[in-house]
Amino acid sequence: MKRLFISLSLLTGITLSAQEAHNHMWCTQHTQIEKWLEENPDKVEQYNRSRQELIEFRDDFRASNDSRARGVVLTIPIVFHIVHDYGPSNISDAQIYDQLAILNRDFRLQNSDANSVNAAFLGMPADIEVEFALATKKPNGQCFNGITRTASEYTSGTESQRVNAVVSQHGNFPGDEYLNVFVITDAGQPGAAGYTYRPSFFGDQMSAGIHLAHDYIGSIGTGTAQRSRALTHEIGHWLDLAHPWGSSNNPGLASNCSTDDGISDTPNTIGWTTCNLNGTSCSSLDNVENYMEYSYCTKMFTPGQKTDMRAALNSGTGGRNNLWTAQNLAATGADGSNPYCAAEFEVNRNYTCVGGTVEFSDLSYNTVSNWTWNTTGGTPDDANAQNPIVTYNTPGLHPVTLTSGDGGSSDSEFKNNFIHVFPTTPGTFPHTEDFEGYTSLPTSGIVSGFDGHPYGWEIYNGVGSSGSKSIKFNAFACPYDQLEREFVSYPIDLSGATAGPIEISFKVVYKERDGMVGAEKLFVYFSDDCGETWTLGRQWFDTQLNQGTVNFAYNPTSAGEYVMHSHTIPDNFKVSNFLYKFVWKNTGGNNIFIDDINIAYEGTAALEEKELDGLSVYPNPFNDQVTIKTQSTLSDAKIQIFDARGKLVQSLKKDIIDNLVINTSDFAQGLYILEIRNGDFSKSFRIVK
């Protein structure tokens, strides 16, 4: 059963050490407001008038000791809009739930570290009496789990671009009905966690929510305990709090003593980016541990801040006073009813060998009490369990259906060709794959990693290394700069390869995209348990694969463009169900093509590479020089040395006659890849200084 309102009453407080000091700008709220006003000069007067209205309301609220300042817990519907490019910003639901729990802990004074504030402030930390609950209804009434996901190249774009991307896929979420939190790759300025807007006339707009980098969300996944209170800080702004030093993003300026936040119980300060608990920047002890500071040890709001936030929630300016009404809570599904509405699920992997297992995880929402799984071709350990383990004994592509419900209503989720079970008979050694027998991916033997995403490996029918076909990743057209897609082989029996060391070789066509040098990576992984676990064999940076730079989508025009690369397969992978996979990390670059994948004894994986047999590099580790030794003359060989990050540190063309000595006296200590290319073929060595 899903819990969409999360409390942290049982969670321990966050403990941070002085070693975790940071140099970042938590938010850019004031800068963002200035930018907005510059871009909307026709709205400046209206903005200023609405801000003045709120200030007057707040001052009356303070002076009258309004009963609405305390005693009633207000619930705010919250929605997290994850705007991602399939990279790290596509954080898990669990990370969102963790952040929600932290918010409710901080705003309800359930954080145990509040008991360890500076002695001068003991007894002052305030329970704001505000709670946050994930909305479970969209504005059109459609049920959801309070989290939207939008694949967009604008995760690092402008505010309007990402908001429009979300609206186009999920609809408009008015800012006076939902607290909208946009989870993004970055907030537009180096070191900035995010920003929001203080209440004003445009508070009913969806964009007037909070925009926060994914690694400042929660304490798990891409988040950390140190950064997990950034959203607490931003919601303080959203509820009309300024920084303790005043309305700027620049703490630490001596002149800040002439300004403050206008709240009597937050001492005047110039602001802090470190946790100096004895700081007296403006002649009195500073409240360094206040959530609205930039210090890394924040743990409290003051009673005065509580009054001002409650004033913002009761004022009509910005629409905050509508959010917590019973009518709005019911309309947004944040009233605790959490009705069931949809079936959904995921798996730990969507391929396995015959006799292998797949773990299913129910993601249905919201309140779920029963499940029925139809796993054609597989046998679940319990077809009515929430999270069954399914054993597959039938090769092929298999559909899955989950029907879930709450006893009164139900829904079904069907995914066709979802589970890929490899053939019963594994491939033989030596192994060769030239893709000539395939028309599309996935097939009965190969998994493409497409998995429903708009971009992935595909069969290319044009020019191959040996024939007309290869596999292609259409990177040039892919707008998602952090997309990693995999191509997985069928099982291969390597248990009989006992005569010597073996290697995998393959041929590549790749030309860098102008302006994207050094951004892409190709990985090859090995598995000895049919894909349950993977070990990285080698990675190639695009500088190591590059055959030139172009500014258009490149496709090969001749078989001779395919360049061979190889890597040794460790002996422990000589098993009966060996798998390999290629993973291409796209960062906005060009297309890549792979063909003629071979697994054979070293030196025989491709007959054409024999001319590079007999090569050796010594000493290894090396100091001031490296020697390349060959048993035969290599004419006009290209030698390149890359550091561990893929940066080219030395390149030369030489005839290698017996021995070639390379001066490496100016190399820093570390790992390097020395690659020798002769014609269309290459061989690489790992060397260490």
FENQUI-V994905 format. One record per run of one state. SS is the DSSP state (~ for helix, > for strand, _ for the rest). FROM is the first residue (numbers start at 0). TO is the last residue. If there is no record, write none. Layout:
ss: [SS:SS]
from: [FROM:FROM]
to: [TO:TO]
This chain:
ss: [_:~:_:>:_:~:_:~:_:~:_:>:_:~:_:~:_:~:_:>:_:>:_:>:_:>:_:~:_:~:_:>:_:>:_:>:~:_:~:_:>:_:>:_:~:_:>:_:>:_:~:_:~:_:~:_:>:_:>:_:>:_:>:_:>:_:>:_:>:_:>:_:>:_:>:_:>:_:>:_:>:_:>:_:>:_:>:_:>:_:>:_:>:_:>:_:>:~:_:>:_:~:_:>:_:~:_:>:_:>:_:~:_:>:_:>:_:>:_:>:_:>:_:>:_:>:_]
from: [0:17:20:24:27:28:39:40:63:66:69:73:84:92:107:111:116:118:121:129:134:136:137:142:143:146:151:152:156:158:170:178:184:191:196:209:213:216:229:238:242:243:245:246:253:258:289:290:299:300:302:314:316:323:325:332:341:342:344:347:350:352:355:362:364:365:369:375:377:380:388:392:395:405:409:421:426:427:430:433:446:447:456:461:468:473:483:488:491:492:501:510:511:513:520:527:534:541:545:548:550:558:561:562:569:570:573:577:585:591:601:606:612:615:618:624:629:633:643:647:656:658:663:670:678:680:688]
to: [16:19:23:26:27:38:39:62:65:68:72:83:91:106:110:115:117:120:128:133:135:136:141:142:145:150:151:155:157:169:177:183:190:195:208:212:215:228:237:241:242:244:245:252:257:288:289:298:299:301:313:315:322:324:331:340:341:343:346:349:351:354:361:363:364:368:374:376:379:387:391:394:404:408:420:425:426:429:432:445:446:455:460:467:472:482:487:490:491:500:509:510:512:519:526:533:540:544:547:549:557:560:561:568:569:572:576:584:590:600:605:611:614:617:623:628:632:642:646:655:657:662:669:677:679:687:688]
